């Protein structure tokens, strides 16, 4: 007969905050079961469109609310971006000014880890005698963690100039997420299909590389491509983060693009904070009590021999 023993594991939970900020991509791993996290930023954005002859100044806020529940692999989230905009239109020698405010994004969804290479292959063993052995390229390092994300965009306002015209009140969003951890380097990719089955579907791809400089400081670089009949662009982003405590991070970043329809310059200042109610998750592992009994007898015998050996040496 088989009985059940309990083993405690940490799975995806990390001792320090696991945040997506200040980039726009999502990491593959969840925040951890019982962990609530808020990530927010304030930003200034300037746009100039040479063909349509307008300038826009944005002041806004972006936020992410993340919560791990049910299992270490599952995360529920809310993403939002709210903008207050001043626009100047140039018509010949006359210019007109308008102002408006609205959400450019409000999405509710969930992310699930479908493949974790660290659980599949096991942790890499450390060779205490060889630096070269510990740092050589292992083919398993090339296999990423993989997650899937499904969400719904909500837009209840009419005549929102920041979303496609006649946009659906609710539209789906799907993402495929990968993540490789290479020591101090982390490489994340996101492949996004947004506003699916609407008149203006959008496709995005994000590549993010992060480098830890120390236990406190890290830098990152990111490329974001967007393809849509409503808005297409190629954006470059870079920034720095500082870990204040194990649950609190601050960050700043700059975004630029590579075209003039419109030009984009954006500066973000943000922070992330987590409320850590995580408890170790028990997983079931089967064992044979007869085999355990035999191992116990052998261990007792070995201990007895060791004690006798130690006793003879006194």
C-alpha positions as CSV (number, residue, x, y, z in Angstrom):
1,X,0.0,0.0,0.0
2,X,1.2,3.6,-0.8
3,X,0.9,6.4,1.7
4,X,1.2,10.2,1.1
5,X,4.0,12.3,2.4
6,X,4.1,16.1,2.3
7,X,7.0,18.1,0.9
8,X,7.2,21.9,1.0
9,X,8.4,23.8,-2.2
10,X,8.5,27.4,-3.2
11,X,7.8,26.9,-6.9
12,X,7.4,30.4,-8.5
13,X,7.5,32.4,-5.3
14,X,10.6,34.6,-4.9
15,X,12.1,36.1,-1.8
16,X,12.2,39.6,-3.5
17,X,9.5,41.3,-5.5
18,X,8.9,39.9,-9.0
19,X,7.8,42.9,-11.1
20,X,7.1,43.6,-14.8
21,X,8.0,47.3,-14.4
22,X,9.4,49.4,-15.9
23,X,9.0,47.6,-19.3
24,X,5.8,46.8,-21.1
25,X,6.3,43.1,-21.3
26,X,5.1,40.4,-18.9
27,X,7.4,37.9,-17.4
28,X,6.4,34.2,-17.6
29,X,6.3,33.6,-13.9
30,X,3.5,34.5,-11.5
31,X,3.9,36.5,-8.4
32,X,3.2,33.5,-6.2
33,X,0.1,32.1,-4.5
34,X,-1.2,34.5,-1.9
35,X,0.8,37.5,-3.1
36,X,-0.9,40.8,-4.1
37,X,1.1,43.4,-6.0
38,X,0.6,46.8,-7.4
39,X,2.9,48.4,-10.1
40,X,2.3,52.0,-11.1
41,X,4.0,54.8,-12.9
42,X,3.5,58.5,-13.8
43,X,4.6,59.5,-17.3
44,X,5.0,62.4,-19.6
45,X,4.7,61.8,-23.4
46,X,5.3,64.2,-26.3
47,X,4.1,63.4,-29.9
48,X,4.5,65.4,-33.1
49,X,2.8,64.2,-36.3
50,X,4.3,65.8,-39.4
51,X,1.6,64.7,-41.9
52,X,-1.5,65.4,-39.8
53,X,0.2,68.5,-38.3
54,X,-0.5,68.2,-34.7
55,X,1.4,68.1,-31.4
56,X,0.2,66.2,-28.3
57,X,1.4,66.4,-24.7
58,X,0.3,63.5,-22.4
59,X,0.4,63.3,-18.7
60,X,-0.9,60.0,-17.4
61,X,-0.6,57.0,-15.2
62,X,-0.2,53.3,-15.9
63,X,-0.9,50.6,-13.3
64,X,-0.9,46.8,-12.9
65,X,-2.8,45.0,-10.2
66,X,-1.5,41.4,-9.8
67,X,-2.6,38.6,-7.6
68,X,-1.5,34.9,-7.4
69,X,-4.2,32.5,-6.4
70,X,-5.2,28.8,-6.4
71,X,-1.8,27.6,-7.6
72,X,1.8,28.9,-7.9
73,X,1.4,28.9,-11.7
74,X,-1.7,31.1,-11.9
75,X,-2.0,34.9,-11.7
76,X,-4.9,37.3,-12.1
77,X,-4.3,40.9,-13.2
78,X,-5.7,44.2,-14.2
79,X,-3.8,46.5,-16.5
80,X,-4.7,50.1,-17.1
81,X,-3.4,53.3,-18.6
82,X,-5.1,56.7,-18.2
83,X,-4.1,59.8,-20.2
84,X,-4.8,63.5,-19.9
85,X,-3.9,65.1,-23.3
86,X,-3.5,68.6,-24.7
87,X,-3.5,68.7,-28.5
88,X,-2.5,71.5,-30.8
89,X,-3.6,71.3,-34.4
90,X,-1.8,73.5,-37.0
91,X,-4.0,74.6,-40.0
92,X,-2.0,77.0,-42.1
93,X,-1.3,80.0,-39.9
94,X,-4.1,79.1,-37.4
95,X,-3.7,76.7,-34.5
96,X,-6.4,75.2,-32.3
97,X,-6.1,73.7,-28.9
98,X,-8.2,70.9,-27.5
99,X,-8.0,68.8,-24.3
100,X,-9.4,65.3,-23.5
101,X,-8.8,62.5,-21.0
102,X,-9.5,58.8,-21.2
103,X,-8.2,55.3,-20.8
104,X,-6.1,54.0,-23.6
105,X,-6.2,50.5,-22.0
106,X,-8.2,48.7,-19.3
107,X,-7.7,44.9,-19.4
108,X,-8.7,42.2,-17.0
109,X,-7.1,38.8,-17.5
110,X,-5.1,35.8,-16.2
111,X,-1.7,34.2,-16.9
112,X,-0.8,30.6,-16.5
113,X,2.6,28.9,-16.6
114,X,2.4,25.9,-18.9
115,X,6.1,24.9,-18.8
116,X,8.8,25.5,-16.2
117,X,12.2,24.2,-17.3
118,X,13.5,24.4,-13.7
119,X,10.9,21.9,-12.5
120,X,11.2,19.8,-15.7
121,X,15.0,19.5,-15.7
122,X,15.7,20.2,-12.1
123,X,18.1,22.9,-10.7
124,X,21.6,23.0,-12.2
125,X,24.2,21.4,-9.9
126,X,27.0,23.7,-8.7
127,X,30.5,22.5,-9.1
128,X,32.5,23.9,-6.2
129,X,35.8,23.1,-7.9
130,X,35.3,24.6,-11.4
131,X,34.2,28.1,-12.3
132,X,34.3,27.0,-16.0
133,X,31.9,24.2,-15.4
134,X,29.4,26.4,-13.7
135,X,29.5,29.1,-16.4
136,X,29.6,27.1,-19.6
137,X,26.6,27.1,-21.9
138,X,24.1,24.4,-21.3
139,X,21.6,23.6,-24.0
140,X,18.9,23.5,-21.3
141,X,19.5,27.2,-20.7
142,X,18.1,27.9,-24.2
143,X,14.7,26.3,-23.3
144,X,12.5,29.1,-21.8
145,X,9.7,29.0,-19.3
146,X,6.4,29.4,-21.2
147,X,3.1,31.1,-20.1
148,X,-0.1,31.9,-21.8
149,X,-2.3,34.9,-21.0
150,X,-6.0,35.6,-21.8
151,X,-7.8,38.8,-21.1
152,X,-10.6,41.1,-22.0
153,X,-10.3,44.8,-22.9
154,X,-13.1,47.1,-21.6
155,X,-14.1,50.4,-23.2
156,X,-17.4,51.8,-22.0
157,X,-16.8,55.4,-23.2
158,X,-18.1,56.8,-26.4
159,X,-15.8,58.7,-28.9
160,X,-12.6,57.6,-27.2
161,X,-9.9,59.1,-29.4
162,X,-7.3,56.8,-27.9
163,X,-8.9,53.6,-29.1
164,X,-10.0,52.5,-32.6
165,X,-13.2,54.1,-33.9
166,X,-16.4,52.2,-33.1
167,X,-14.4,49.9,-30.9
168,X,-16.2,47.1,-29.2
169,X,-17.1,47.5,-25.6
170,X,-15.4,44.2,-24.8
171,X,-12.7,42.6,-26.9
172,X,-10.3,39.7,-26.3
173,X,-6.5,39.8,-25.9
174,X,-4.2,36.8,-26.0
175,X,-0.4,36.6,-25.3
176,X,2.3,34.0,-25.5
177,X,5.1,34.7,-23.0
178,X,8.6,33.2,-22.7
179,X,11.4,33.8,-20.2
180,X,15.0,32.7,-20.0
181,X,17.1,33.3,-16.9
182,X,20.8,33.3,-17.6
183,X,22.5,34.2,-14.3
184,X,22.3,38.0,-14.0
185,X,20.6,38.2,-17.4
186,X,16.8,37.7,-18.0
187,X,15.4,37.6,-21.5
188,X,11.6,37.9,-22.0
189,X,9.5,37.8,-25.1
190,X,5.8,38.6,-25.5
191,X,3.7,37.8,-28.7
192,X,0.3,39.6,-28.5
193,X,-2.9,39.4,-30.5
194,X,-5.1,42.2,-29.3
195,X,-8.7,43.3,-30.0
196,X,-9.3,40.0,-31.9
197,X,-12.4,39.8,-34.1
198,X,-12.8,43.6,-34.2
199,X,-12.4,45.9,-37.2
200,X,-8.9,46.9,-35.9
201,X,-7.1,43.9,-34.6
202,X,-3.6,44.7,-33.3
203,X,-0.5,42.5,-33.1
204,X,2.5,43.2,-30.9
205,X,5.9,41.7,-30.2
206,X,8.1,42.7,-27.3
207,X,11.7,41.7,-26.6
208,X,13.1,42.6,-23.1
209,X,16.6,42.1,-21.7
210,X,17.4,42.8,-18.1
211,X,20.8,42.8,-16.4
212,X,21.3,42.8,-12.7
213,X,24.2,45.1,-11.7
214,X,24.0,44.2,-8.0
215,X,21.5,43.0,-5.4
216,X,19.9,46.4,-5.6
217,X,20.4,47.8,-9.1
218,X,19.3,46.6,-12.6
219,X,19.1,48.0,-16.1
220,X,16.9,46.9,-19.0
221,X,16.4,47.5,-22.7
222,X,13.2,46.7,-24.7
223,X,12.0,46.7,-28.2
224,X,8.2,46.9,-28.9
225,X,6.7,46.4,-32.3
226,X,3.0,47.2,-33.1
227,X,1.1,46.4,-36.2
228,X,-2.5,47.7,-36.8
229,X,-4.6,49.7,-39.2
230,X,-5.2,52.1,-36.3
231,X,-1.6,52.5,-35.0
232,X,1.7,50.9,-36.0
233,X,5.1,51.7,-34.5
234,X,8.5,50.5,-33.4
235,X,9.5,51.6,-29.9
236,X,12.8,51.4,-28.1
237,X,12.8,51.6,-24.3
238,X,15.5,51.6,-21.6
239,X,15.7,52.2,-17.9
240,X,17.0,51.4,-14.5
241,X,15.5,49.9,-11.3
242,X,16.4,50.1,-7.6
243,X,15.3,47.6,-5.0
244,X,14.5,49.6,-1.8
245,X,13.4,46.6,0.2
246,X,12.6,43.0,-0.7
247,X,8.9,44.1,-1.3
248,X,9.5,47.6,-2.8
249,X,11.1,48.6,-6.1
250,X,11.4,52.1,-7.8
251,X,12.2,52.6,-11.4
252,X,12.5,55.1,-14.3
253,X,12.6,54.7,-18.1
254,X,12.7,56.5,-21.4
255,X,10.8,55.5,-24.6
256,X,11.6,56.6,-28.2
257,X,10.4,55.6,-31.6
258,X,11.8,55.5,-35.1
259,X,9.4,57.4,-37.3
260,X,7.7,60.9,-37.5
261,X,4.1,59.9,-37.9
262,X,4.2,60.6,-35.0
263,X,7.5,61.0,-33.2
264,X,7.3,59.7,-29.6
265,X,9.3,60.7,-26.5
266,X,8.2,59.4,-23.1
267,X,9.6,59.5,-19.6
268,X,8.2,57.2,-16.8
269,X,8.8,57.2,-13.1
270,X,7.3,54.3,-11.2
271,X,7.3,52.0,-8.3
272,X,6.1,48.4,-7.4
273,X,5.0,47.1,-4.0
274,X,3.9,43.7,-2.9
275,X,1.8,42.5,0.0
276,X,3.3,39.1,0.8
277,X,0.8,36.6,2.2
278,X,2.5,33.7,0.6
279,X,2.5,30.3,2.3
280,X,4.6,27.3,1.2
281,X,2.5,25.1,-1.1
282,X,2.3,21.4,-0.1
283,X,2.7,19.0,-3.0
284,X,1.9,15.3,-2.8
285,X,4.7,12.8,-3.2
286,X,4.0,9.1,-3.0
287,X,6.3,6.8,-1.1
288,X,6.4,3.1,-0.1
289,X,6.4,2.6,3.7
290,X,8.1,-0.7,3.4
291,X,11.0,0.9,1.5
292,X,11.1,3.7,4.0
293,X,11.3,1.2,6.8
294,X,14.2,-0.6,5.2
295,X,16.0,2.7,4.6
296,X,15.4,3.6,8.3
297,X,16.9,0.3,9.5
298,X,20.0,0.8,7.3
299,X,20.4,4.4,8.5
300,X,20.2,3.2,12.2
301,X,22.8,0.6,11.5
302,X,25.1,3.1,9.8
303,X,24.6,5.5,12.7
304,X,25.5,2.8,15.1
305,X,28.7,2.0,13.3
306,X,29.6,5.7,13.1
307,X,29.1,6.1,16.9
308,X,31.1,3.0,17.6
309,X,33.9,4.4,15.5
310,X,33.8,7.7,17.2
311,X,33.6,6.1,20.6
312,X,36.8,4.0,19.9
313,X,38.7,7.1,19.1
314,X,38.1,8.8,22.4
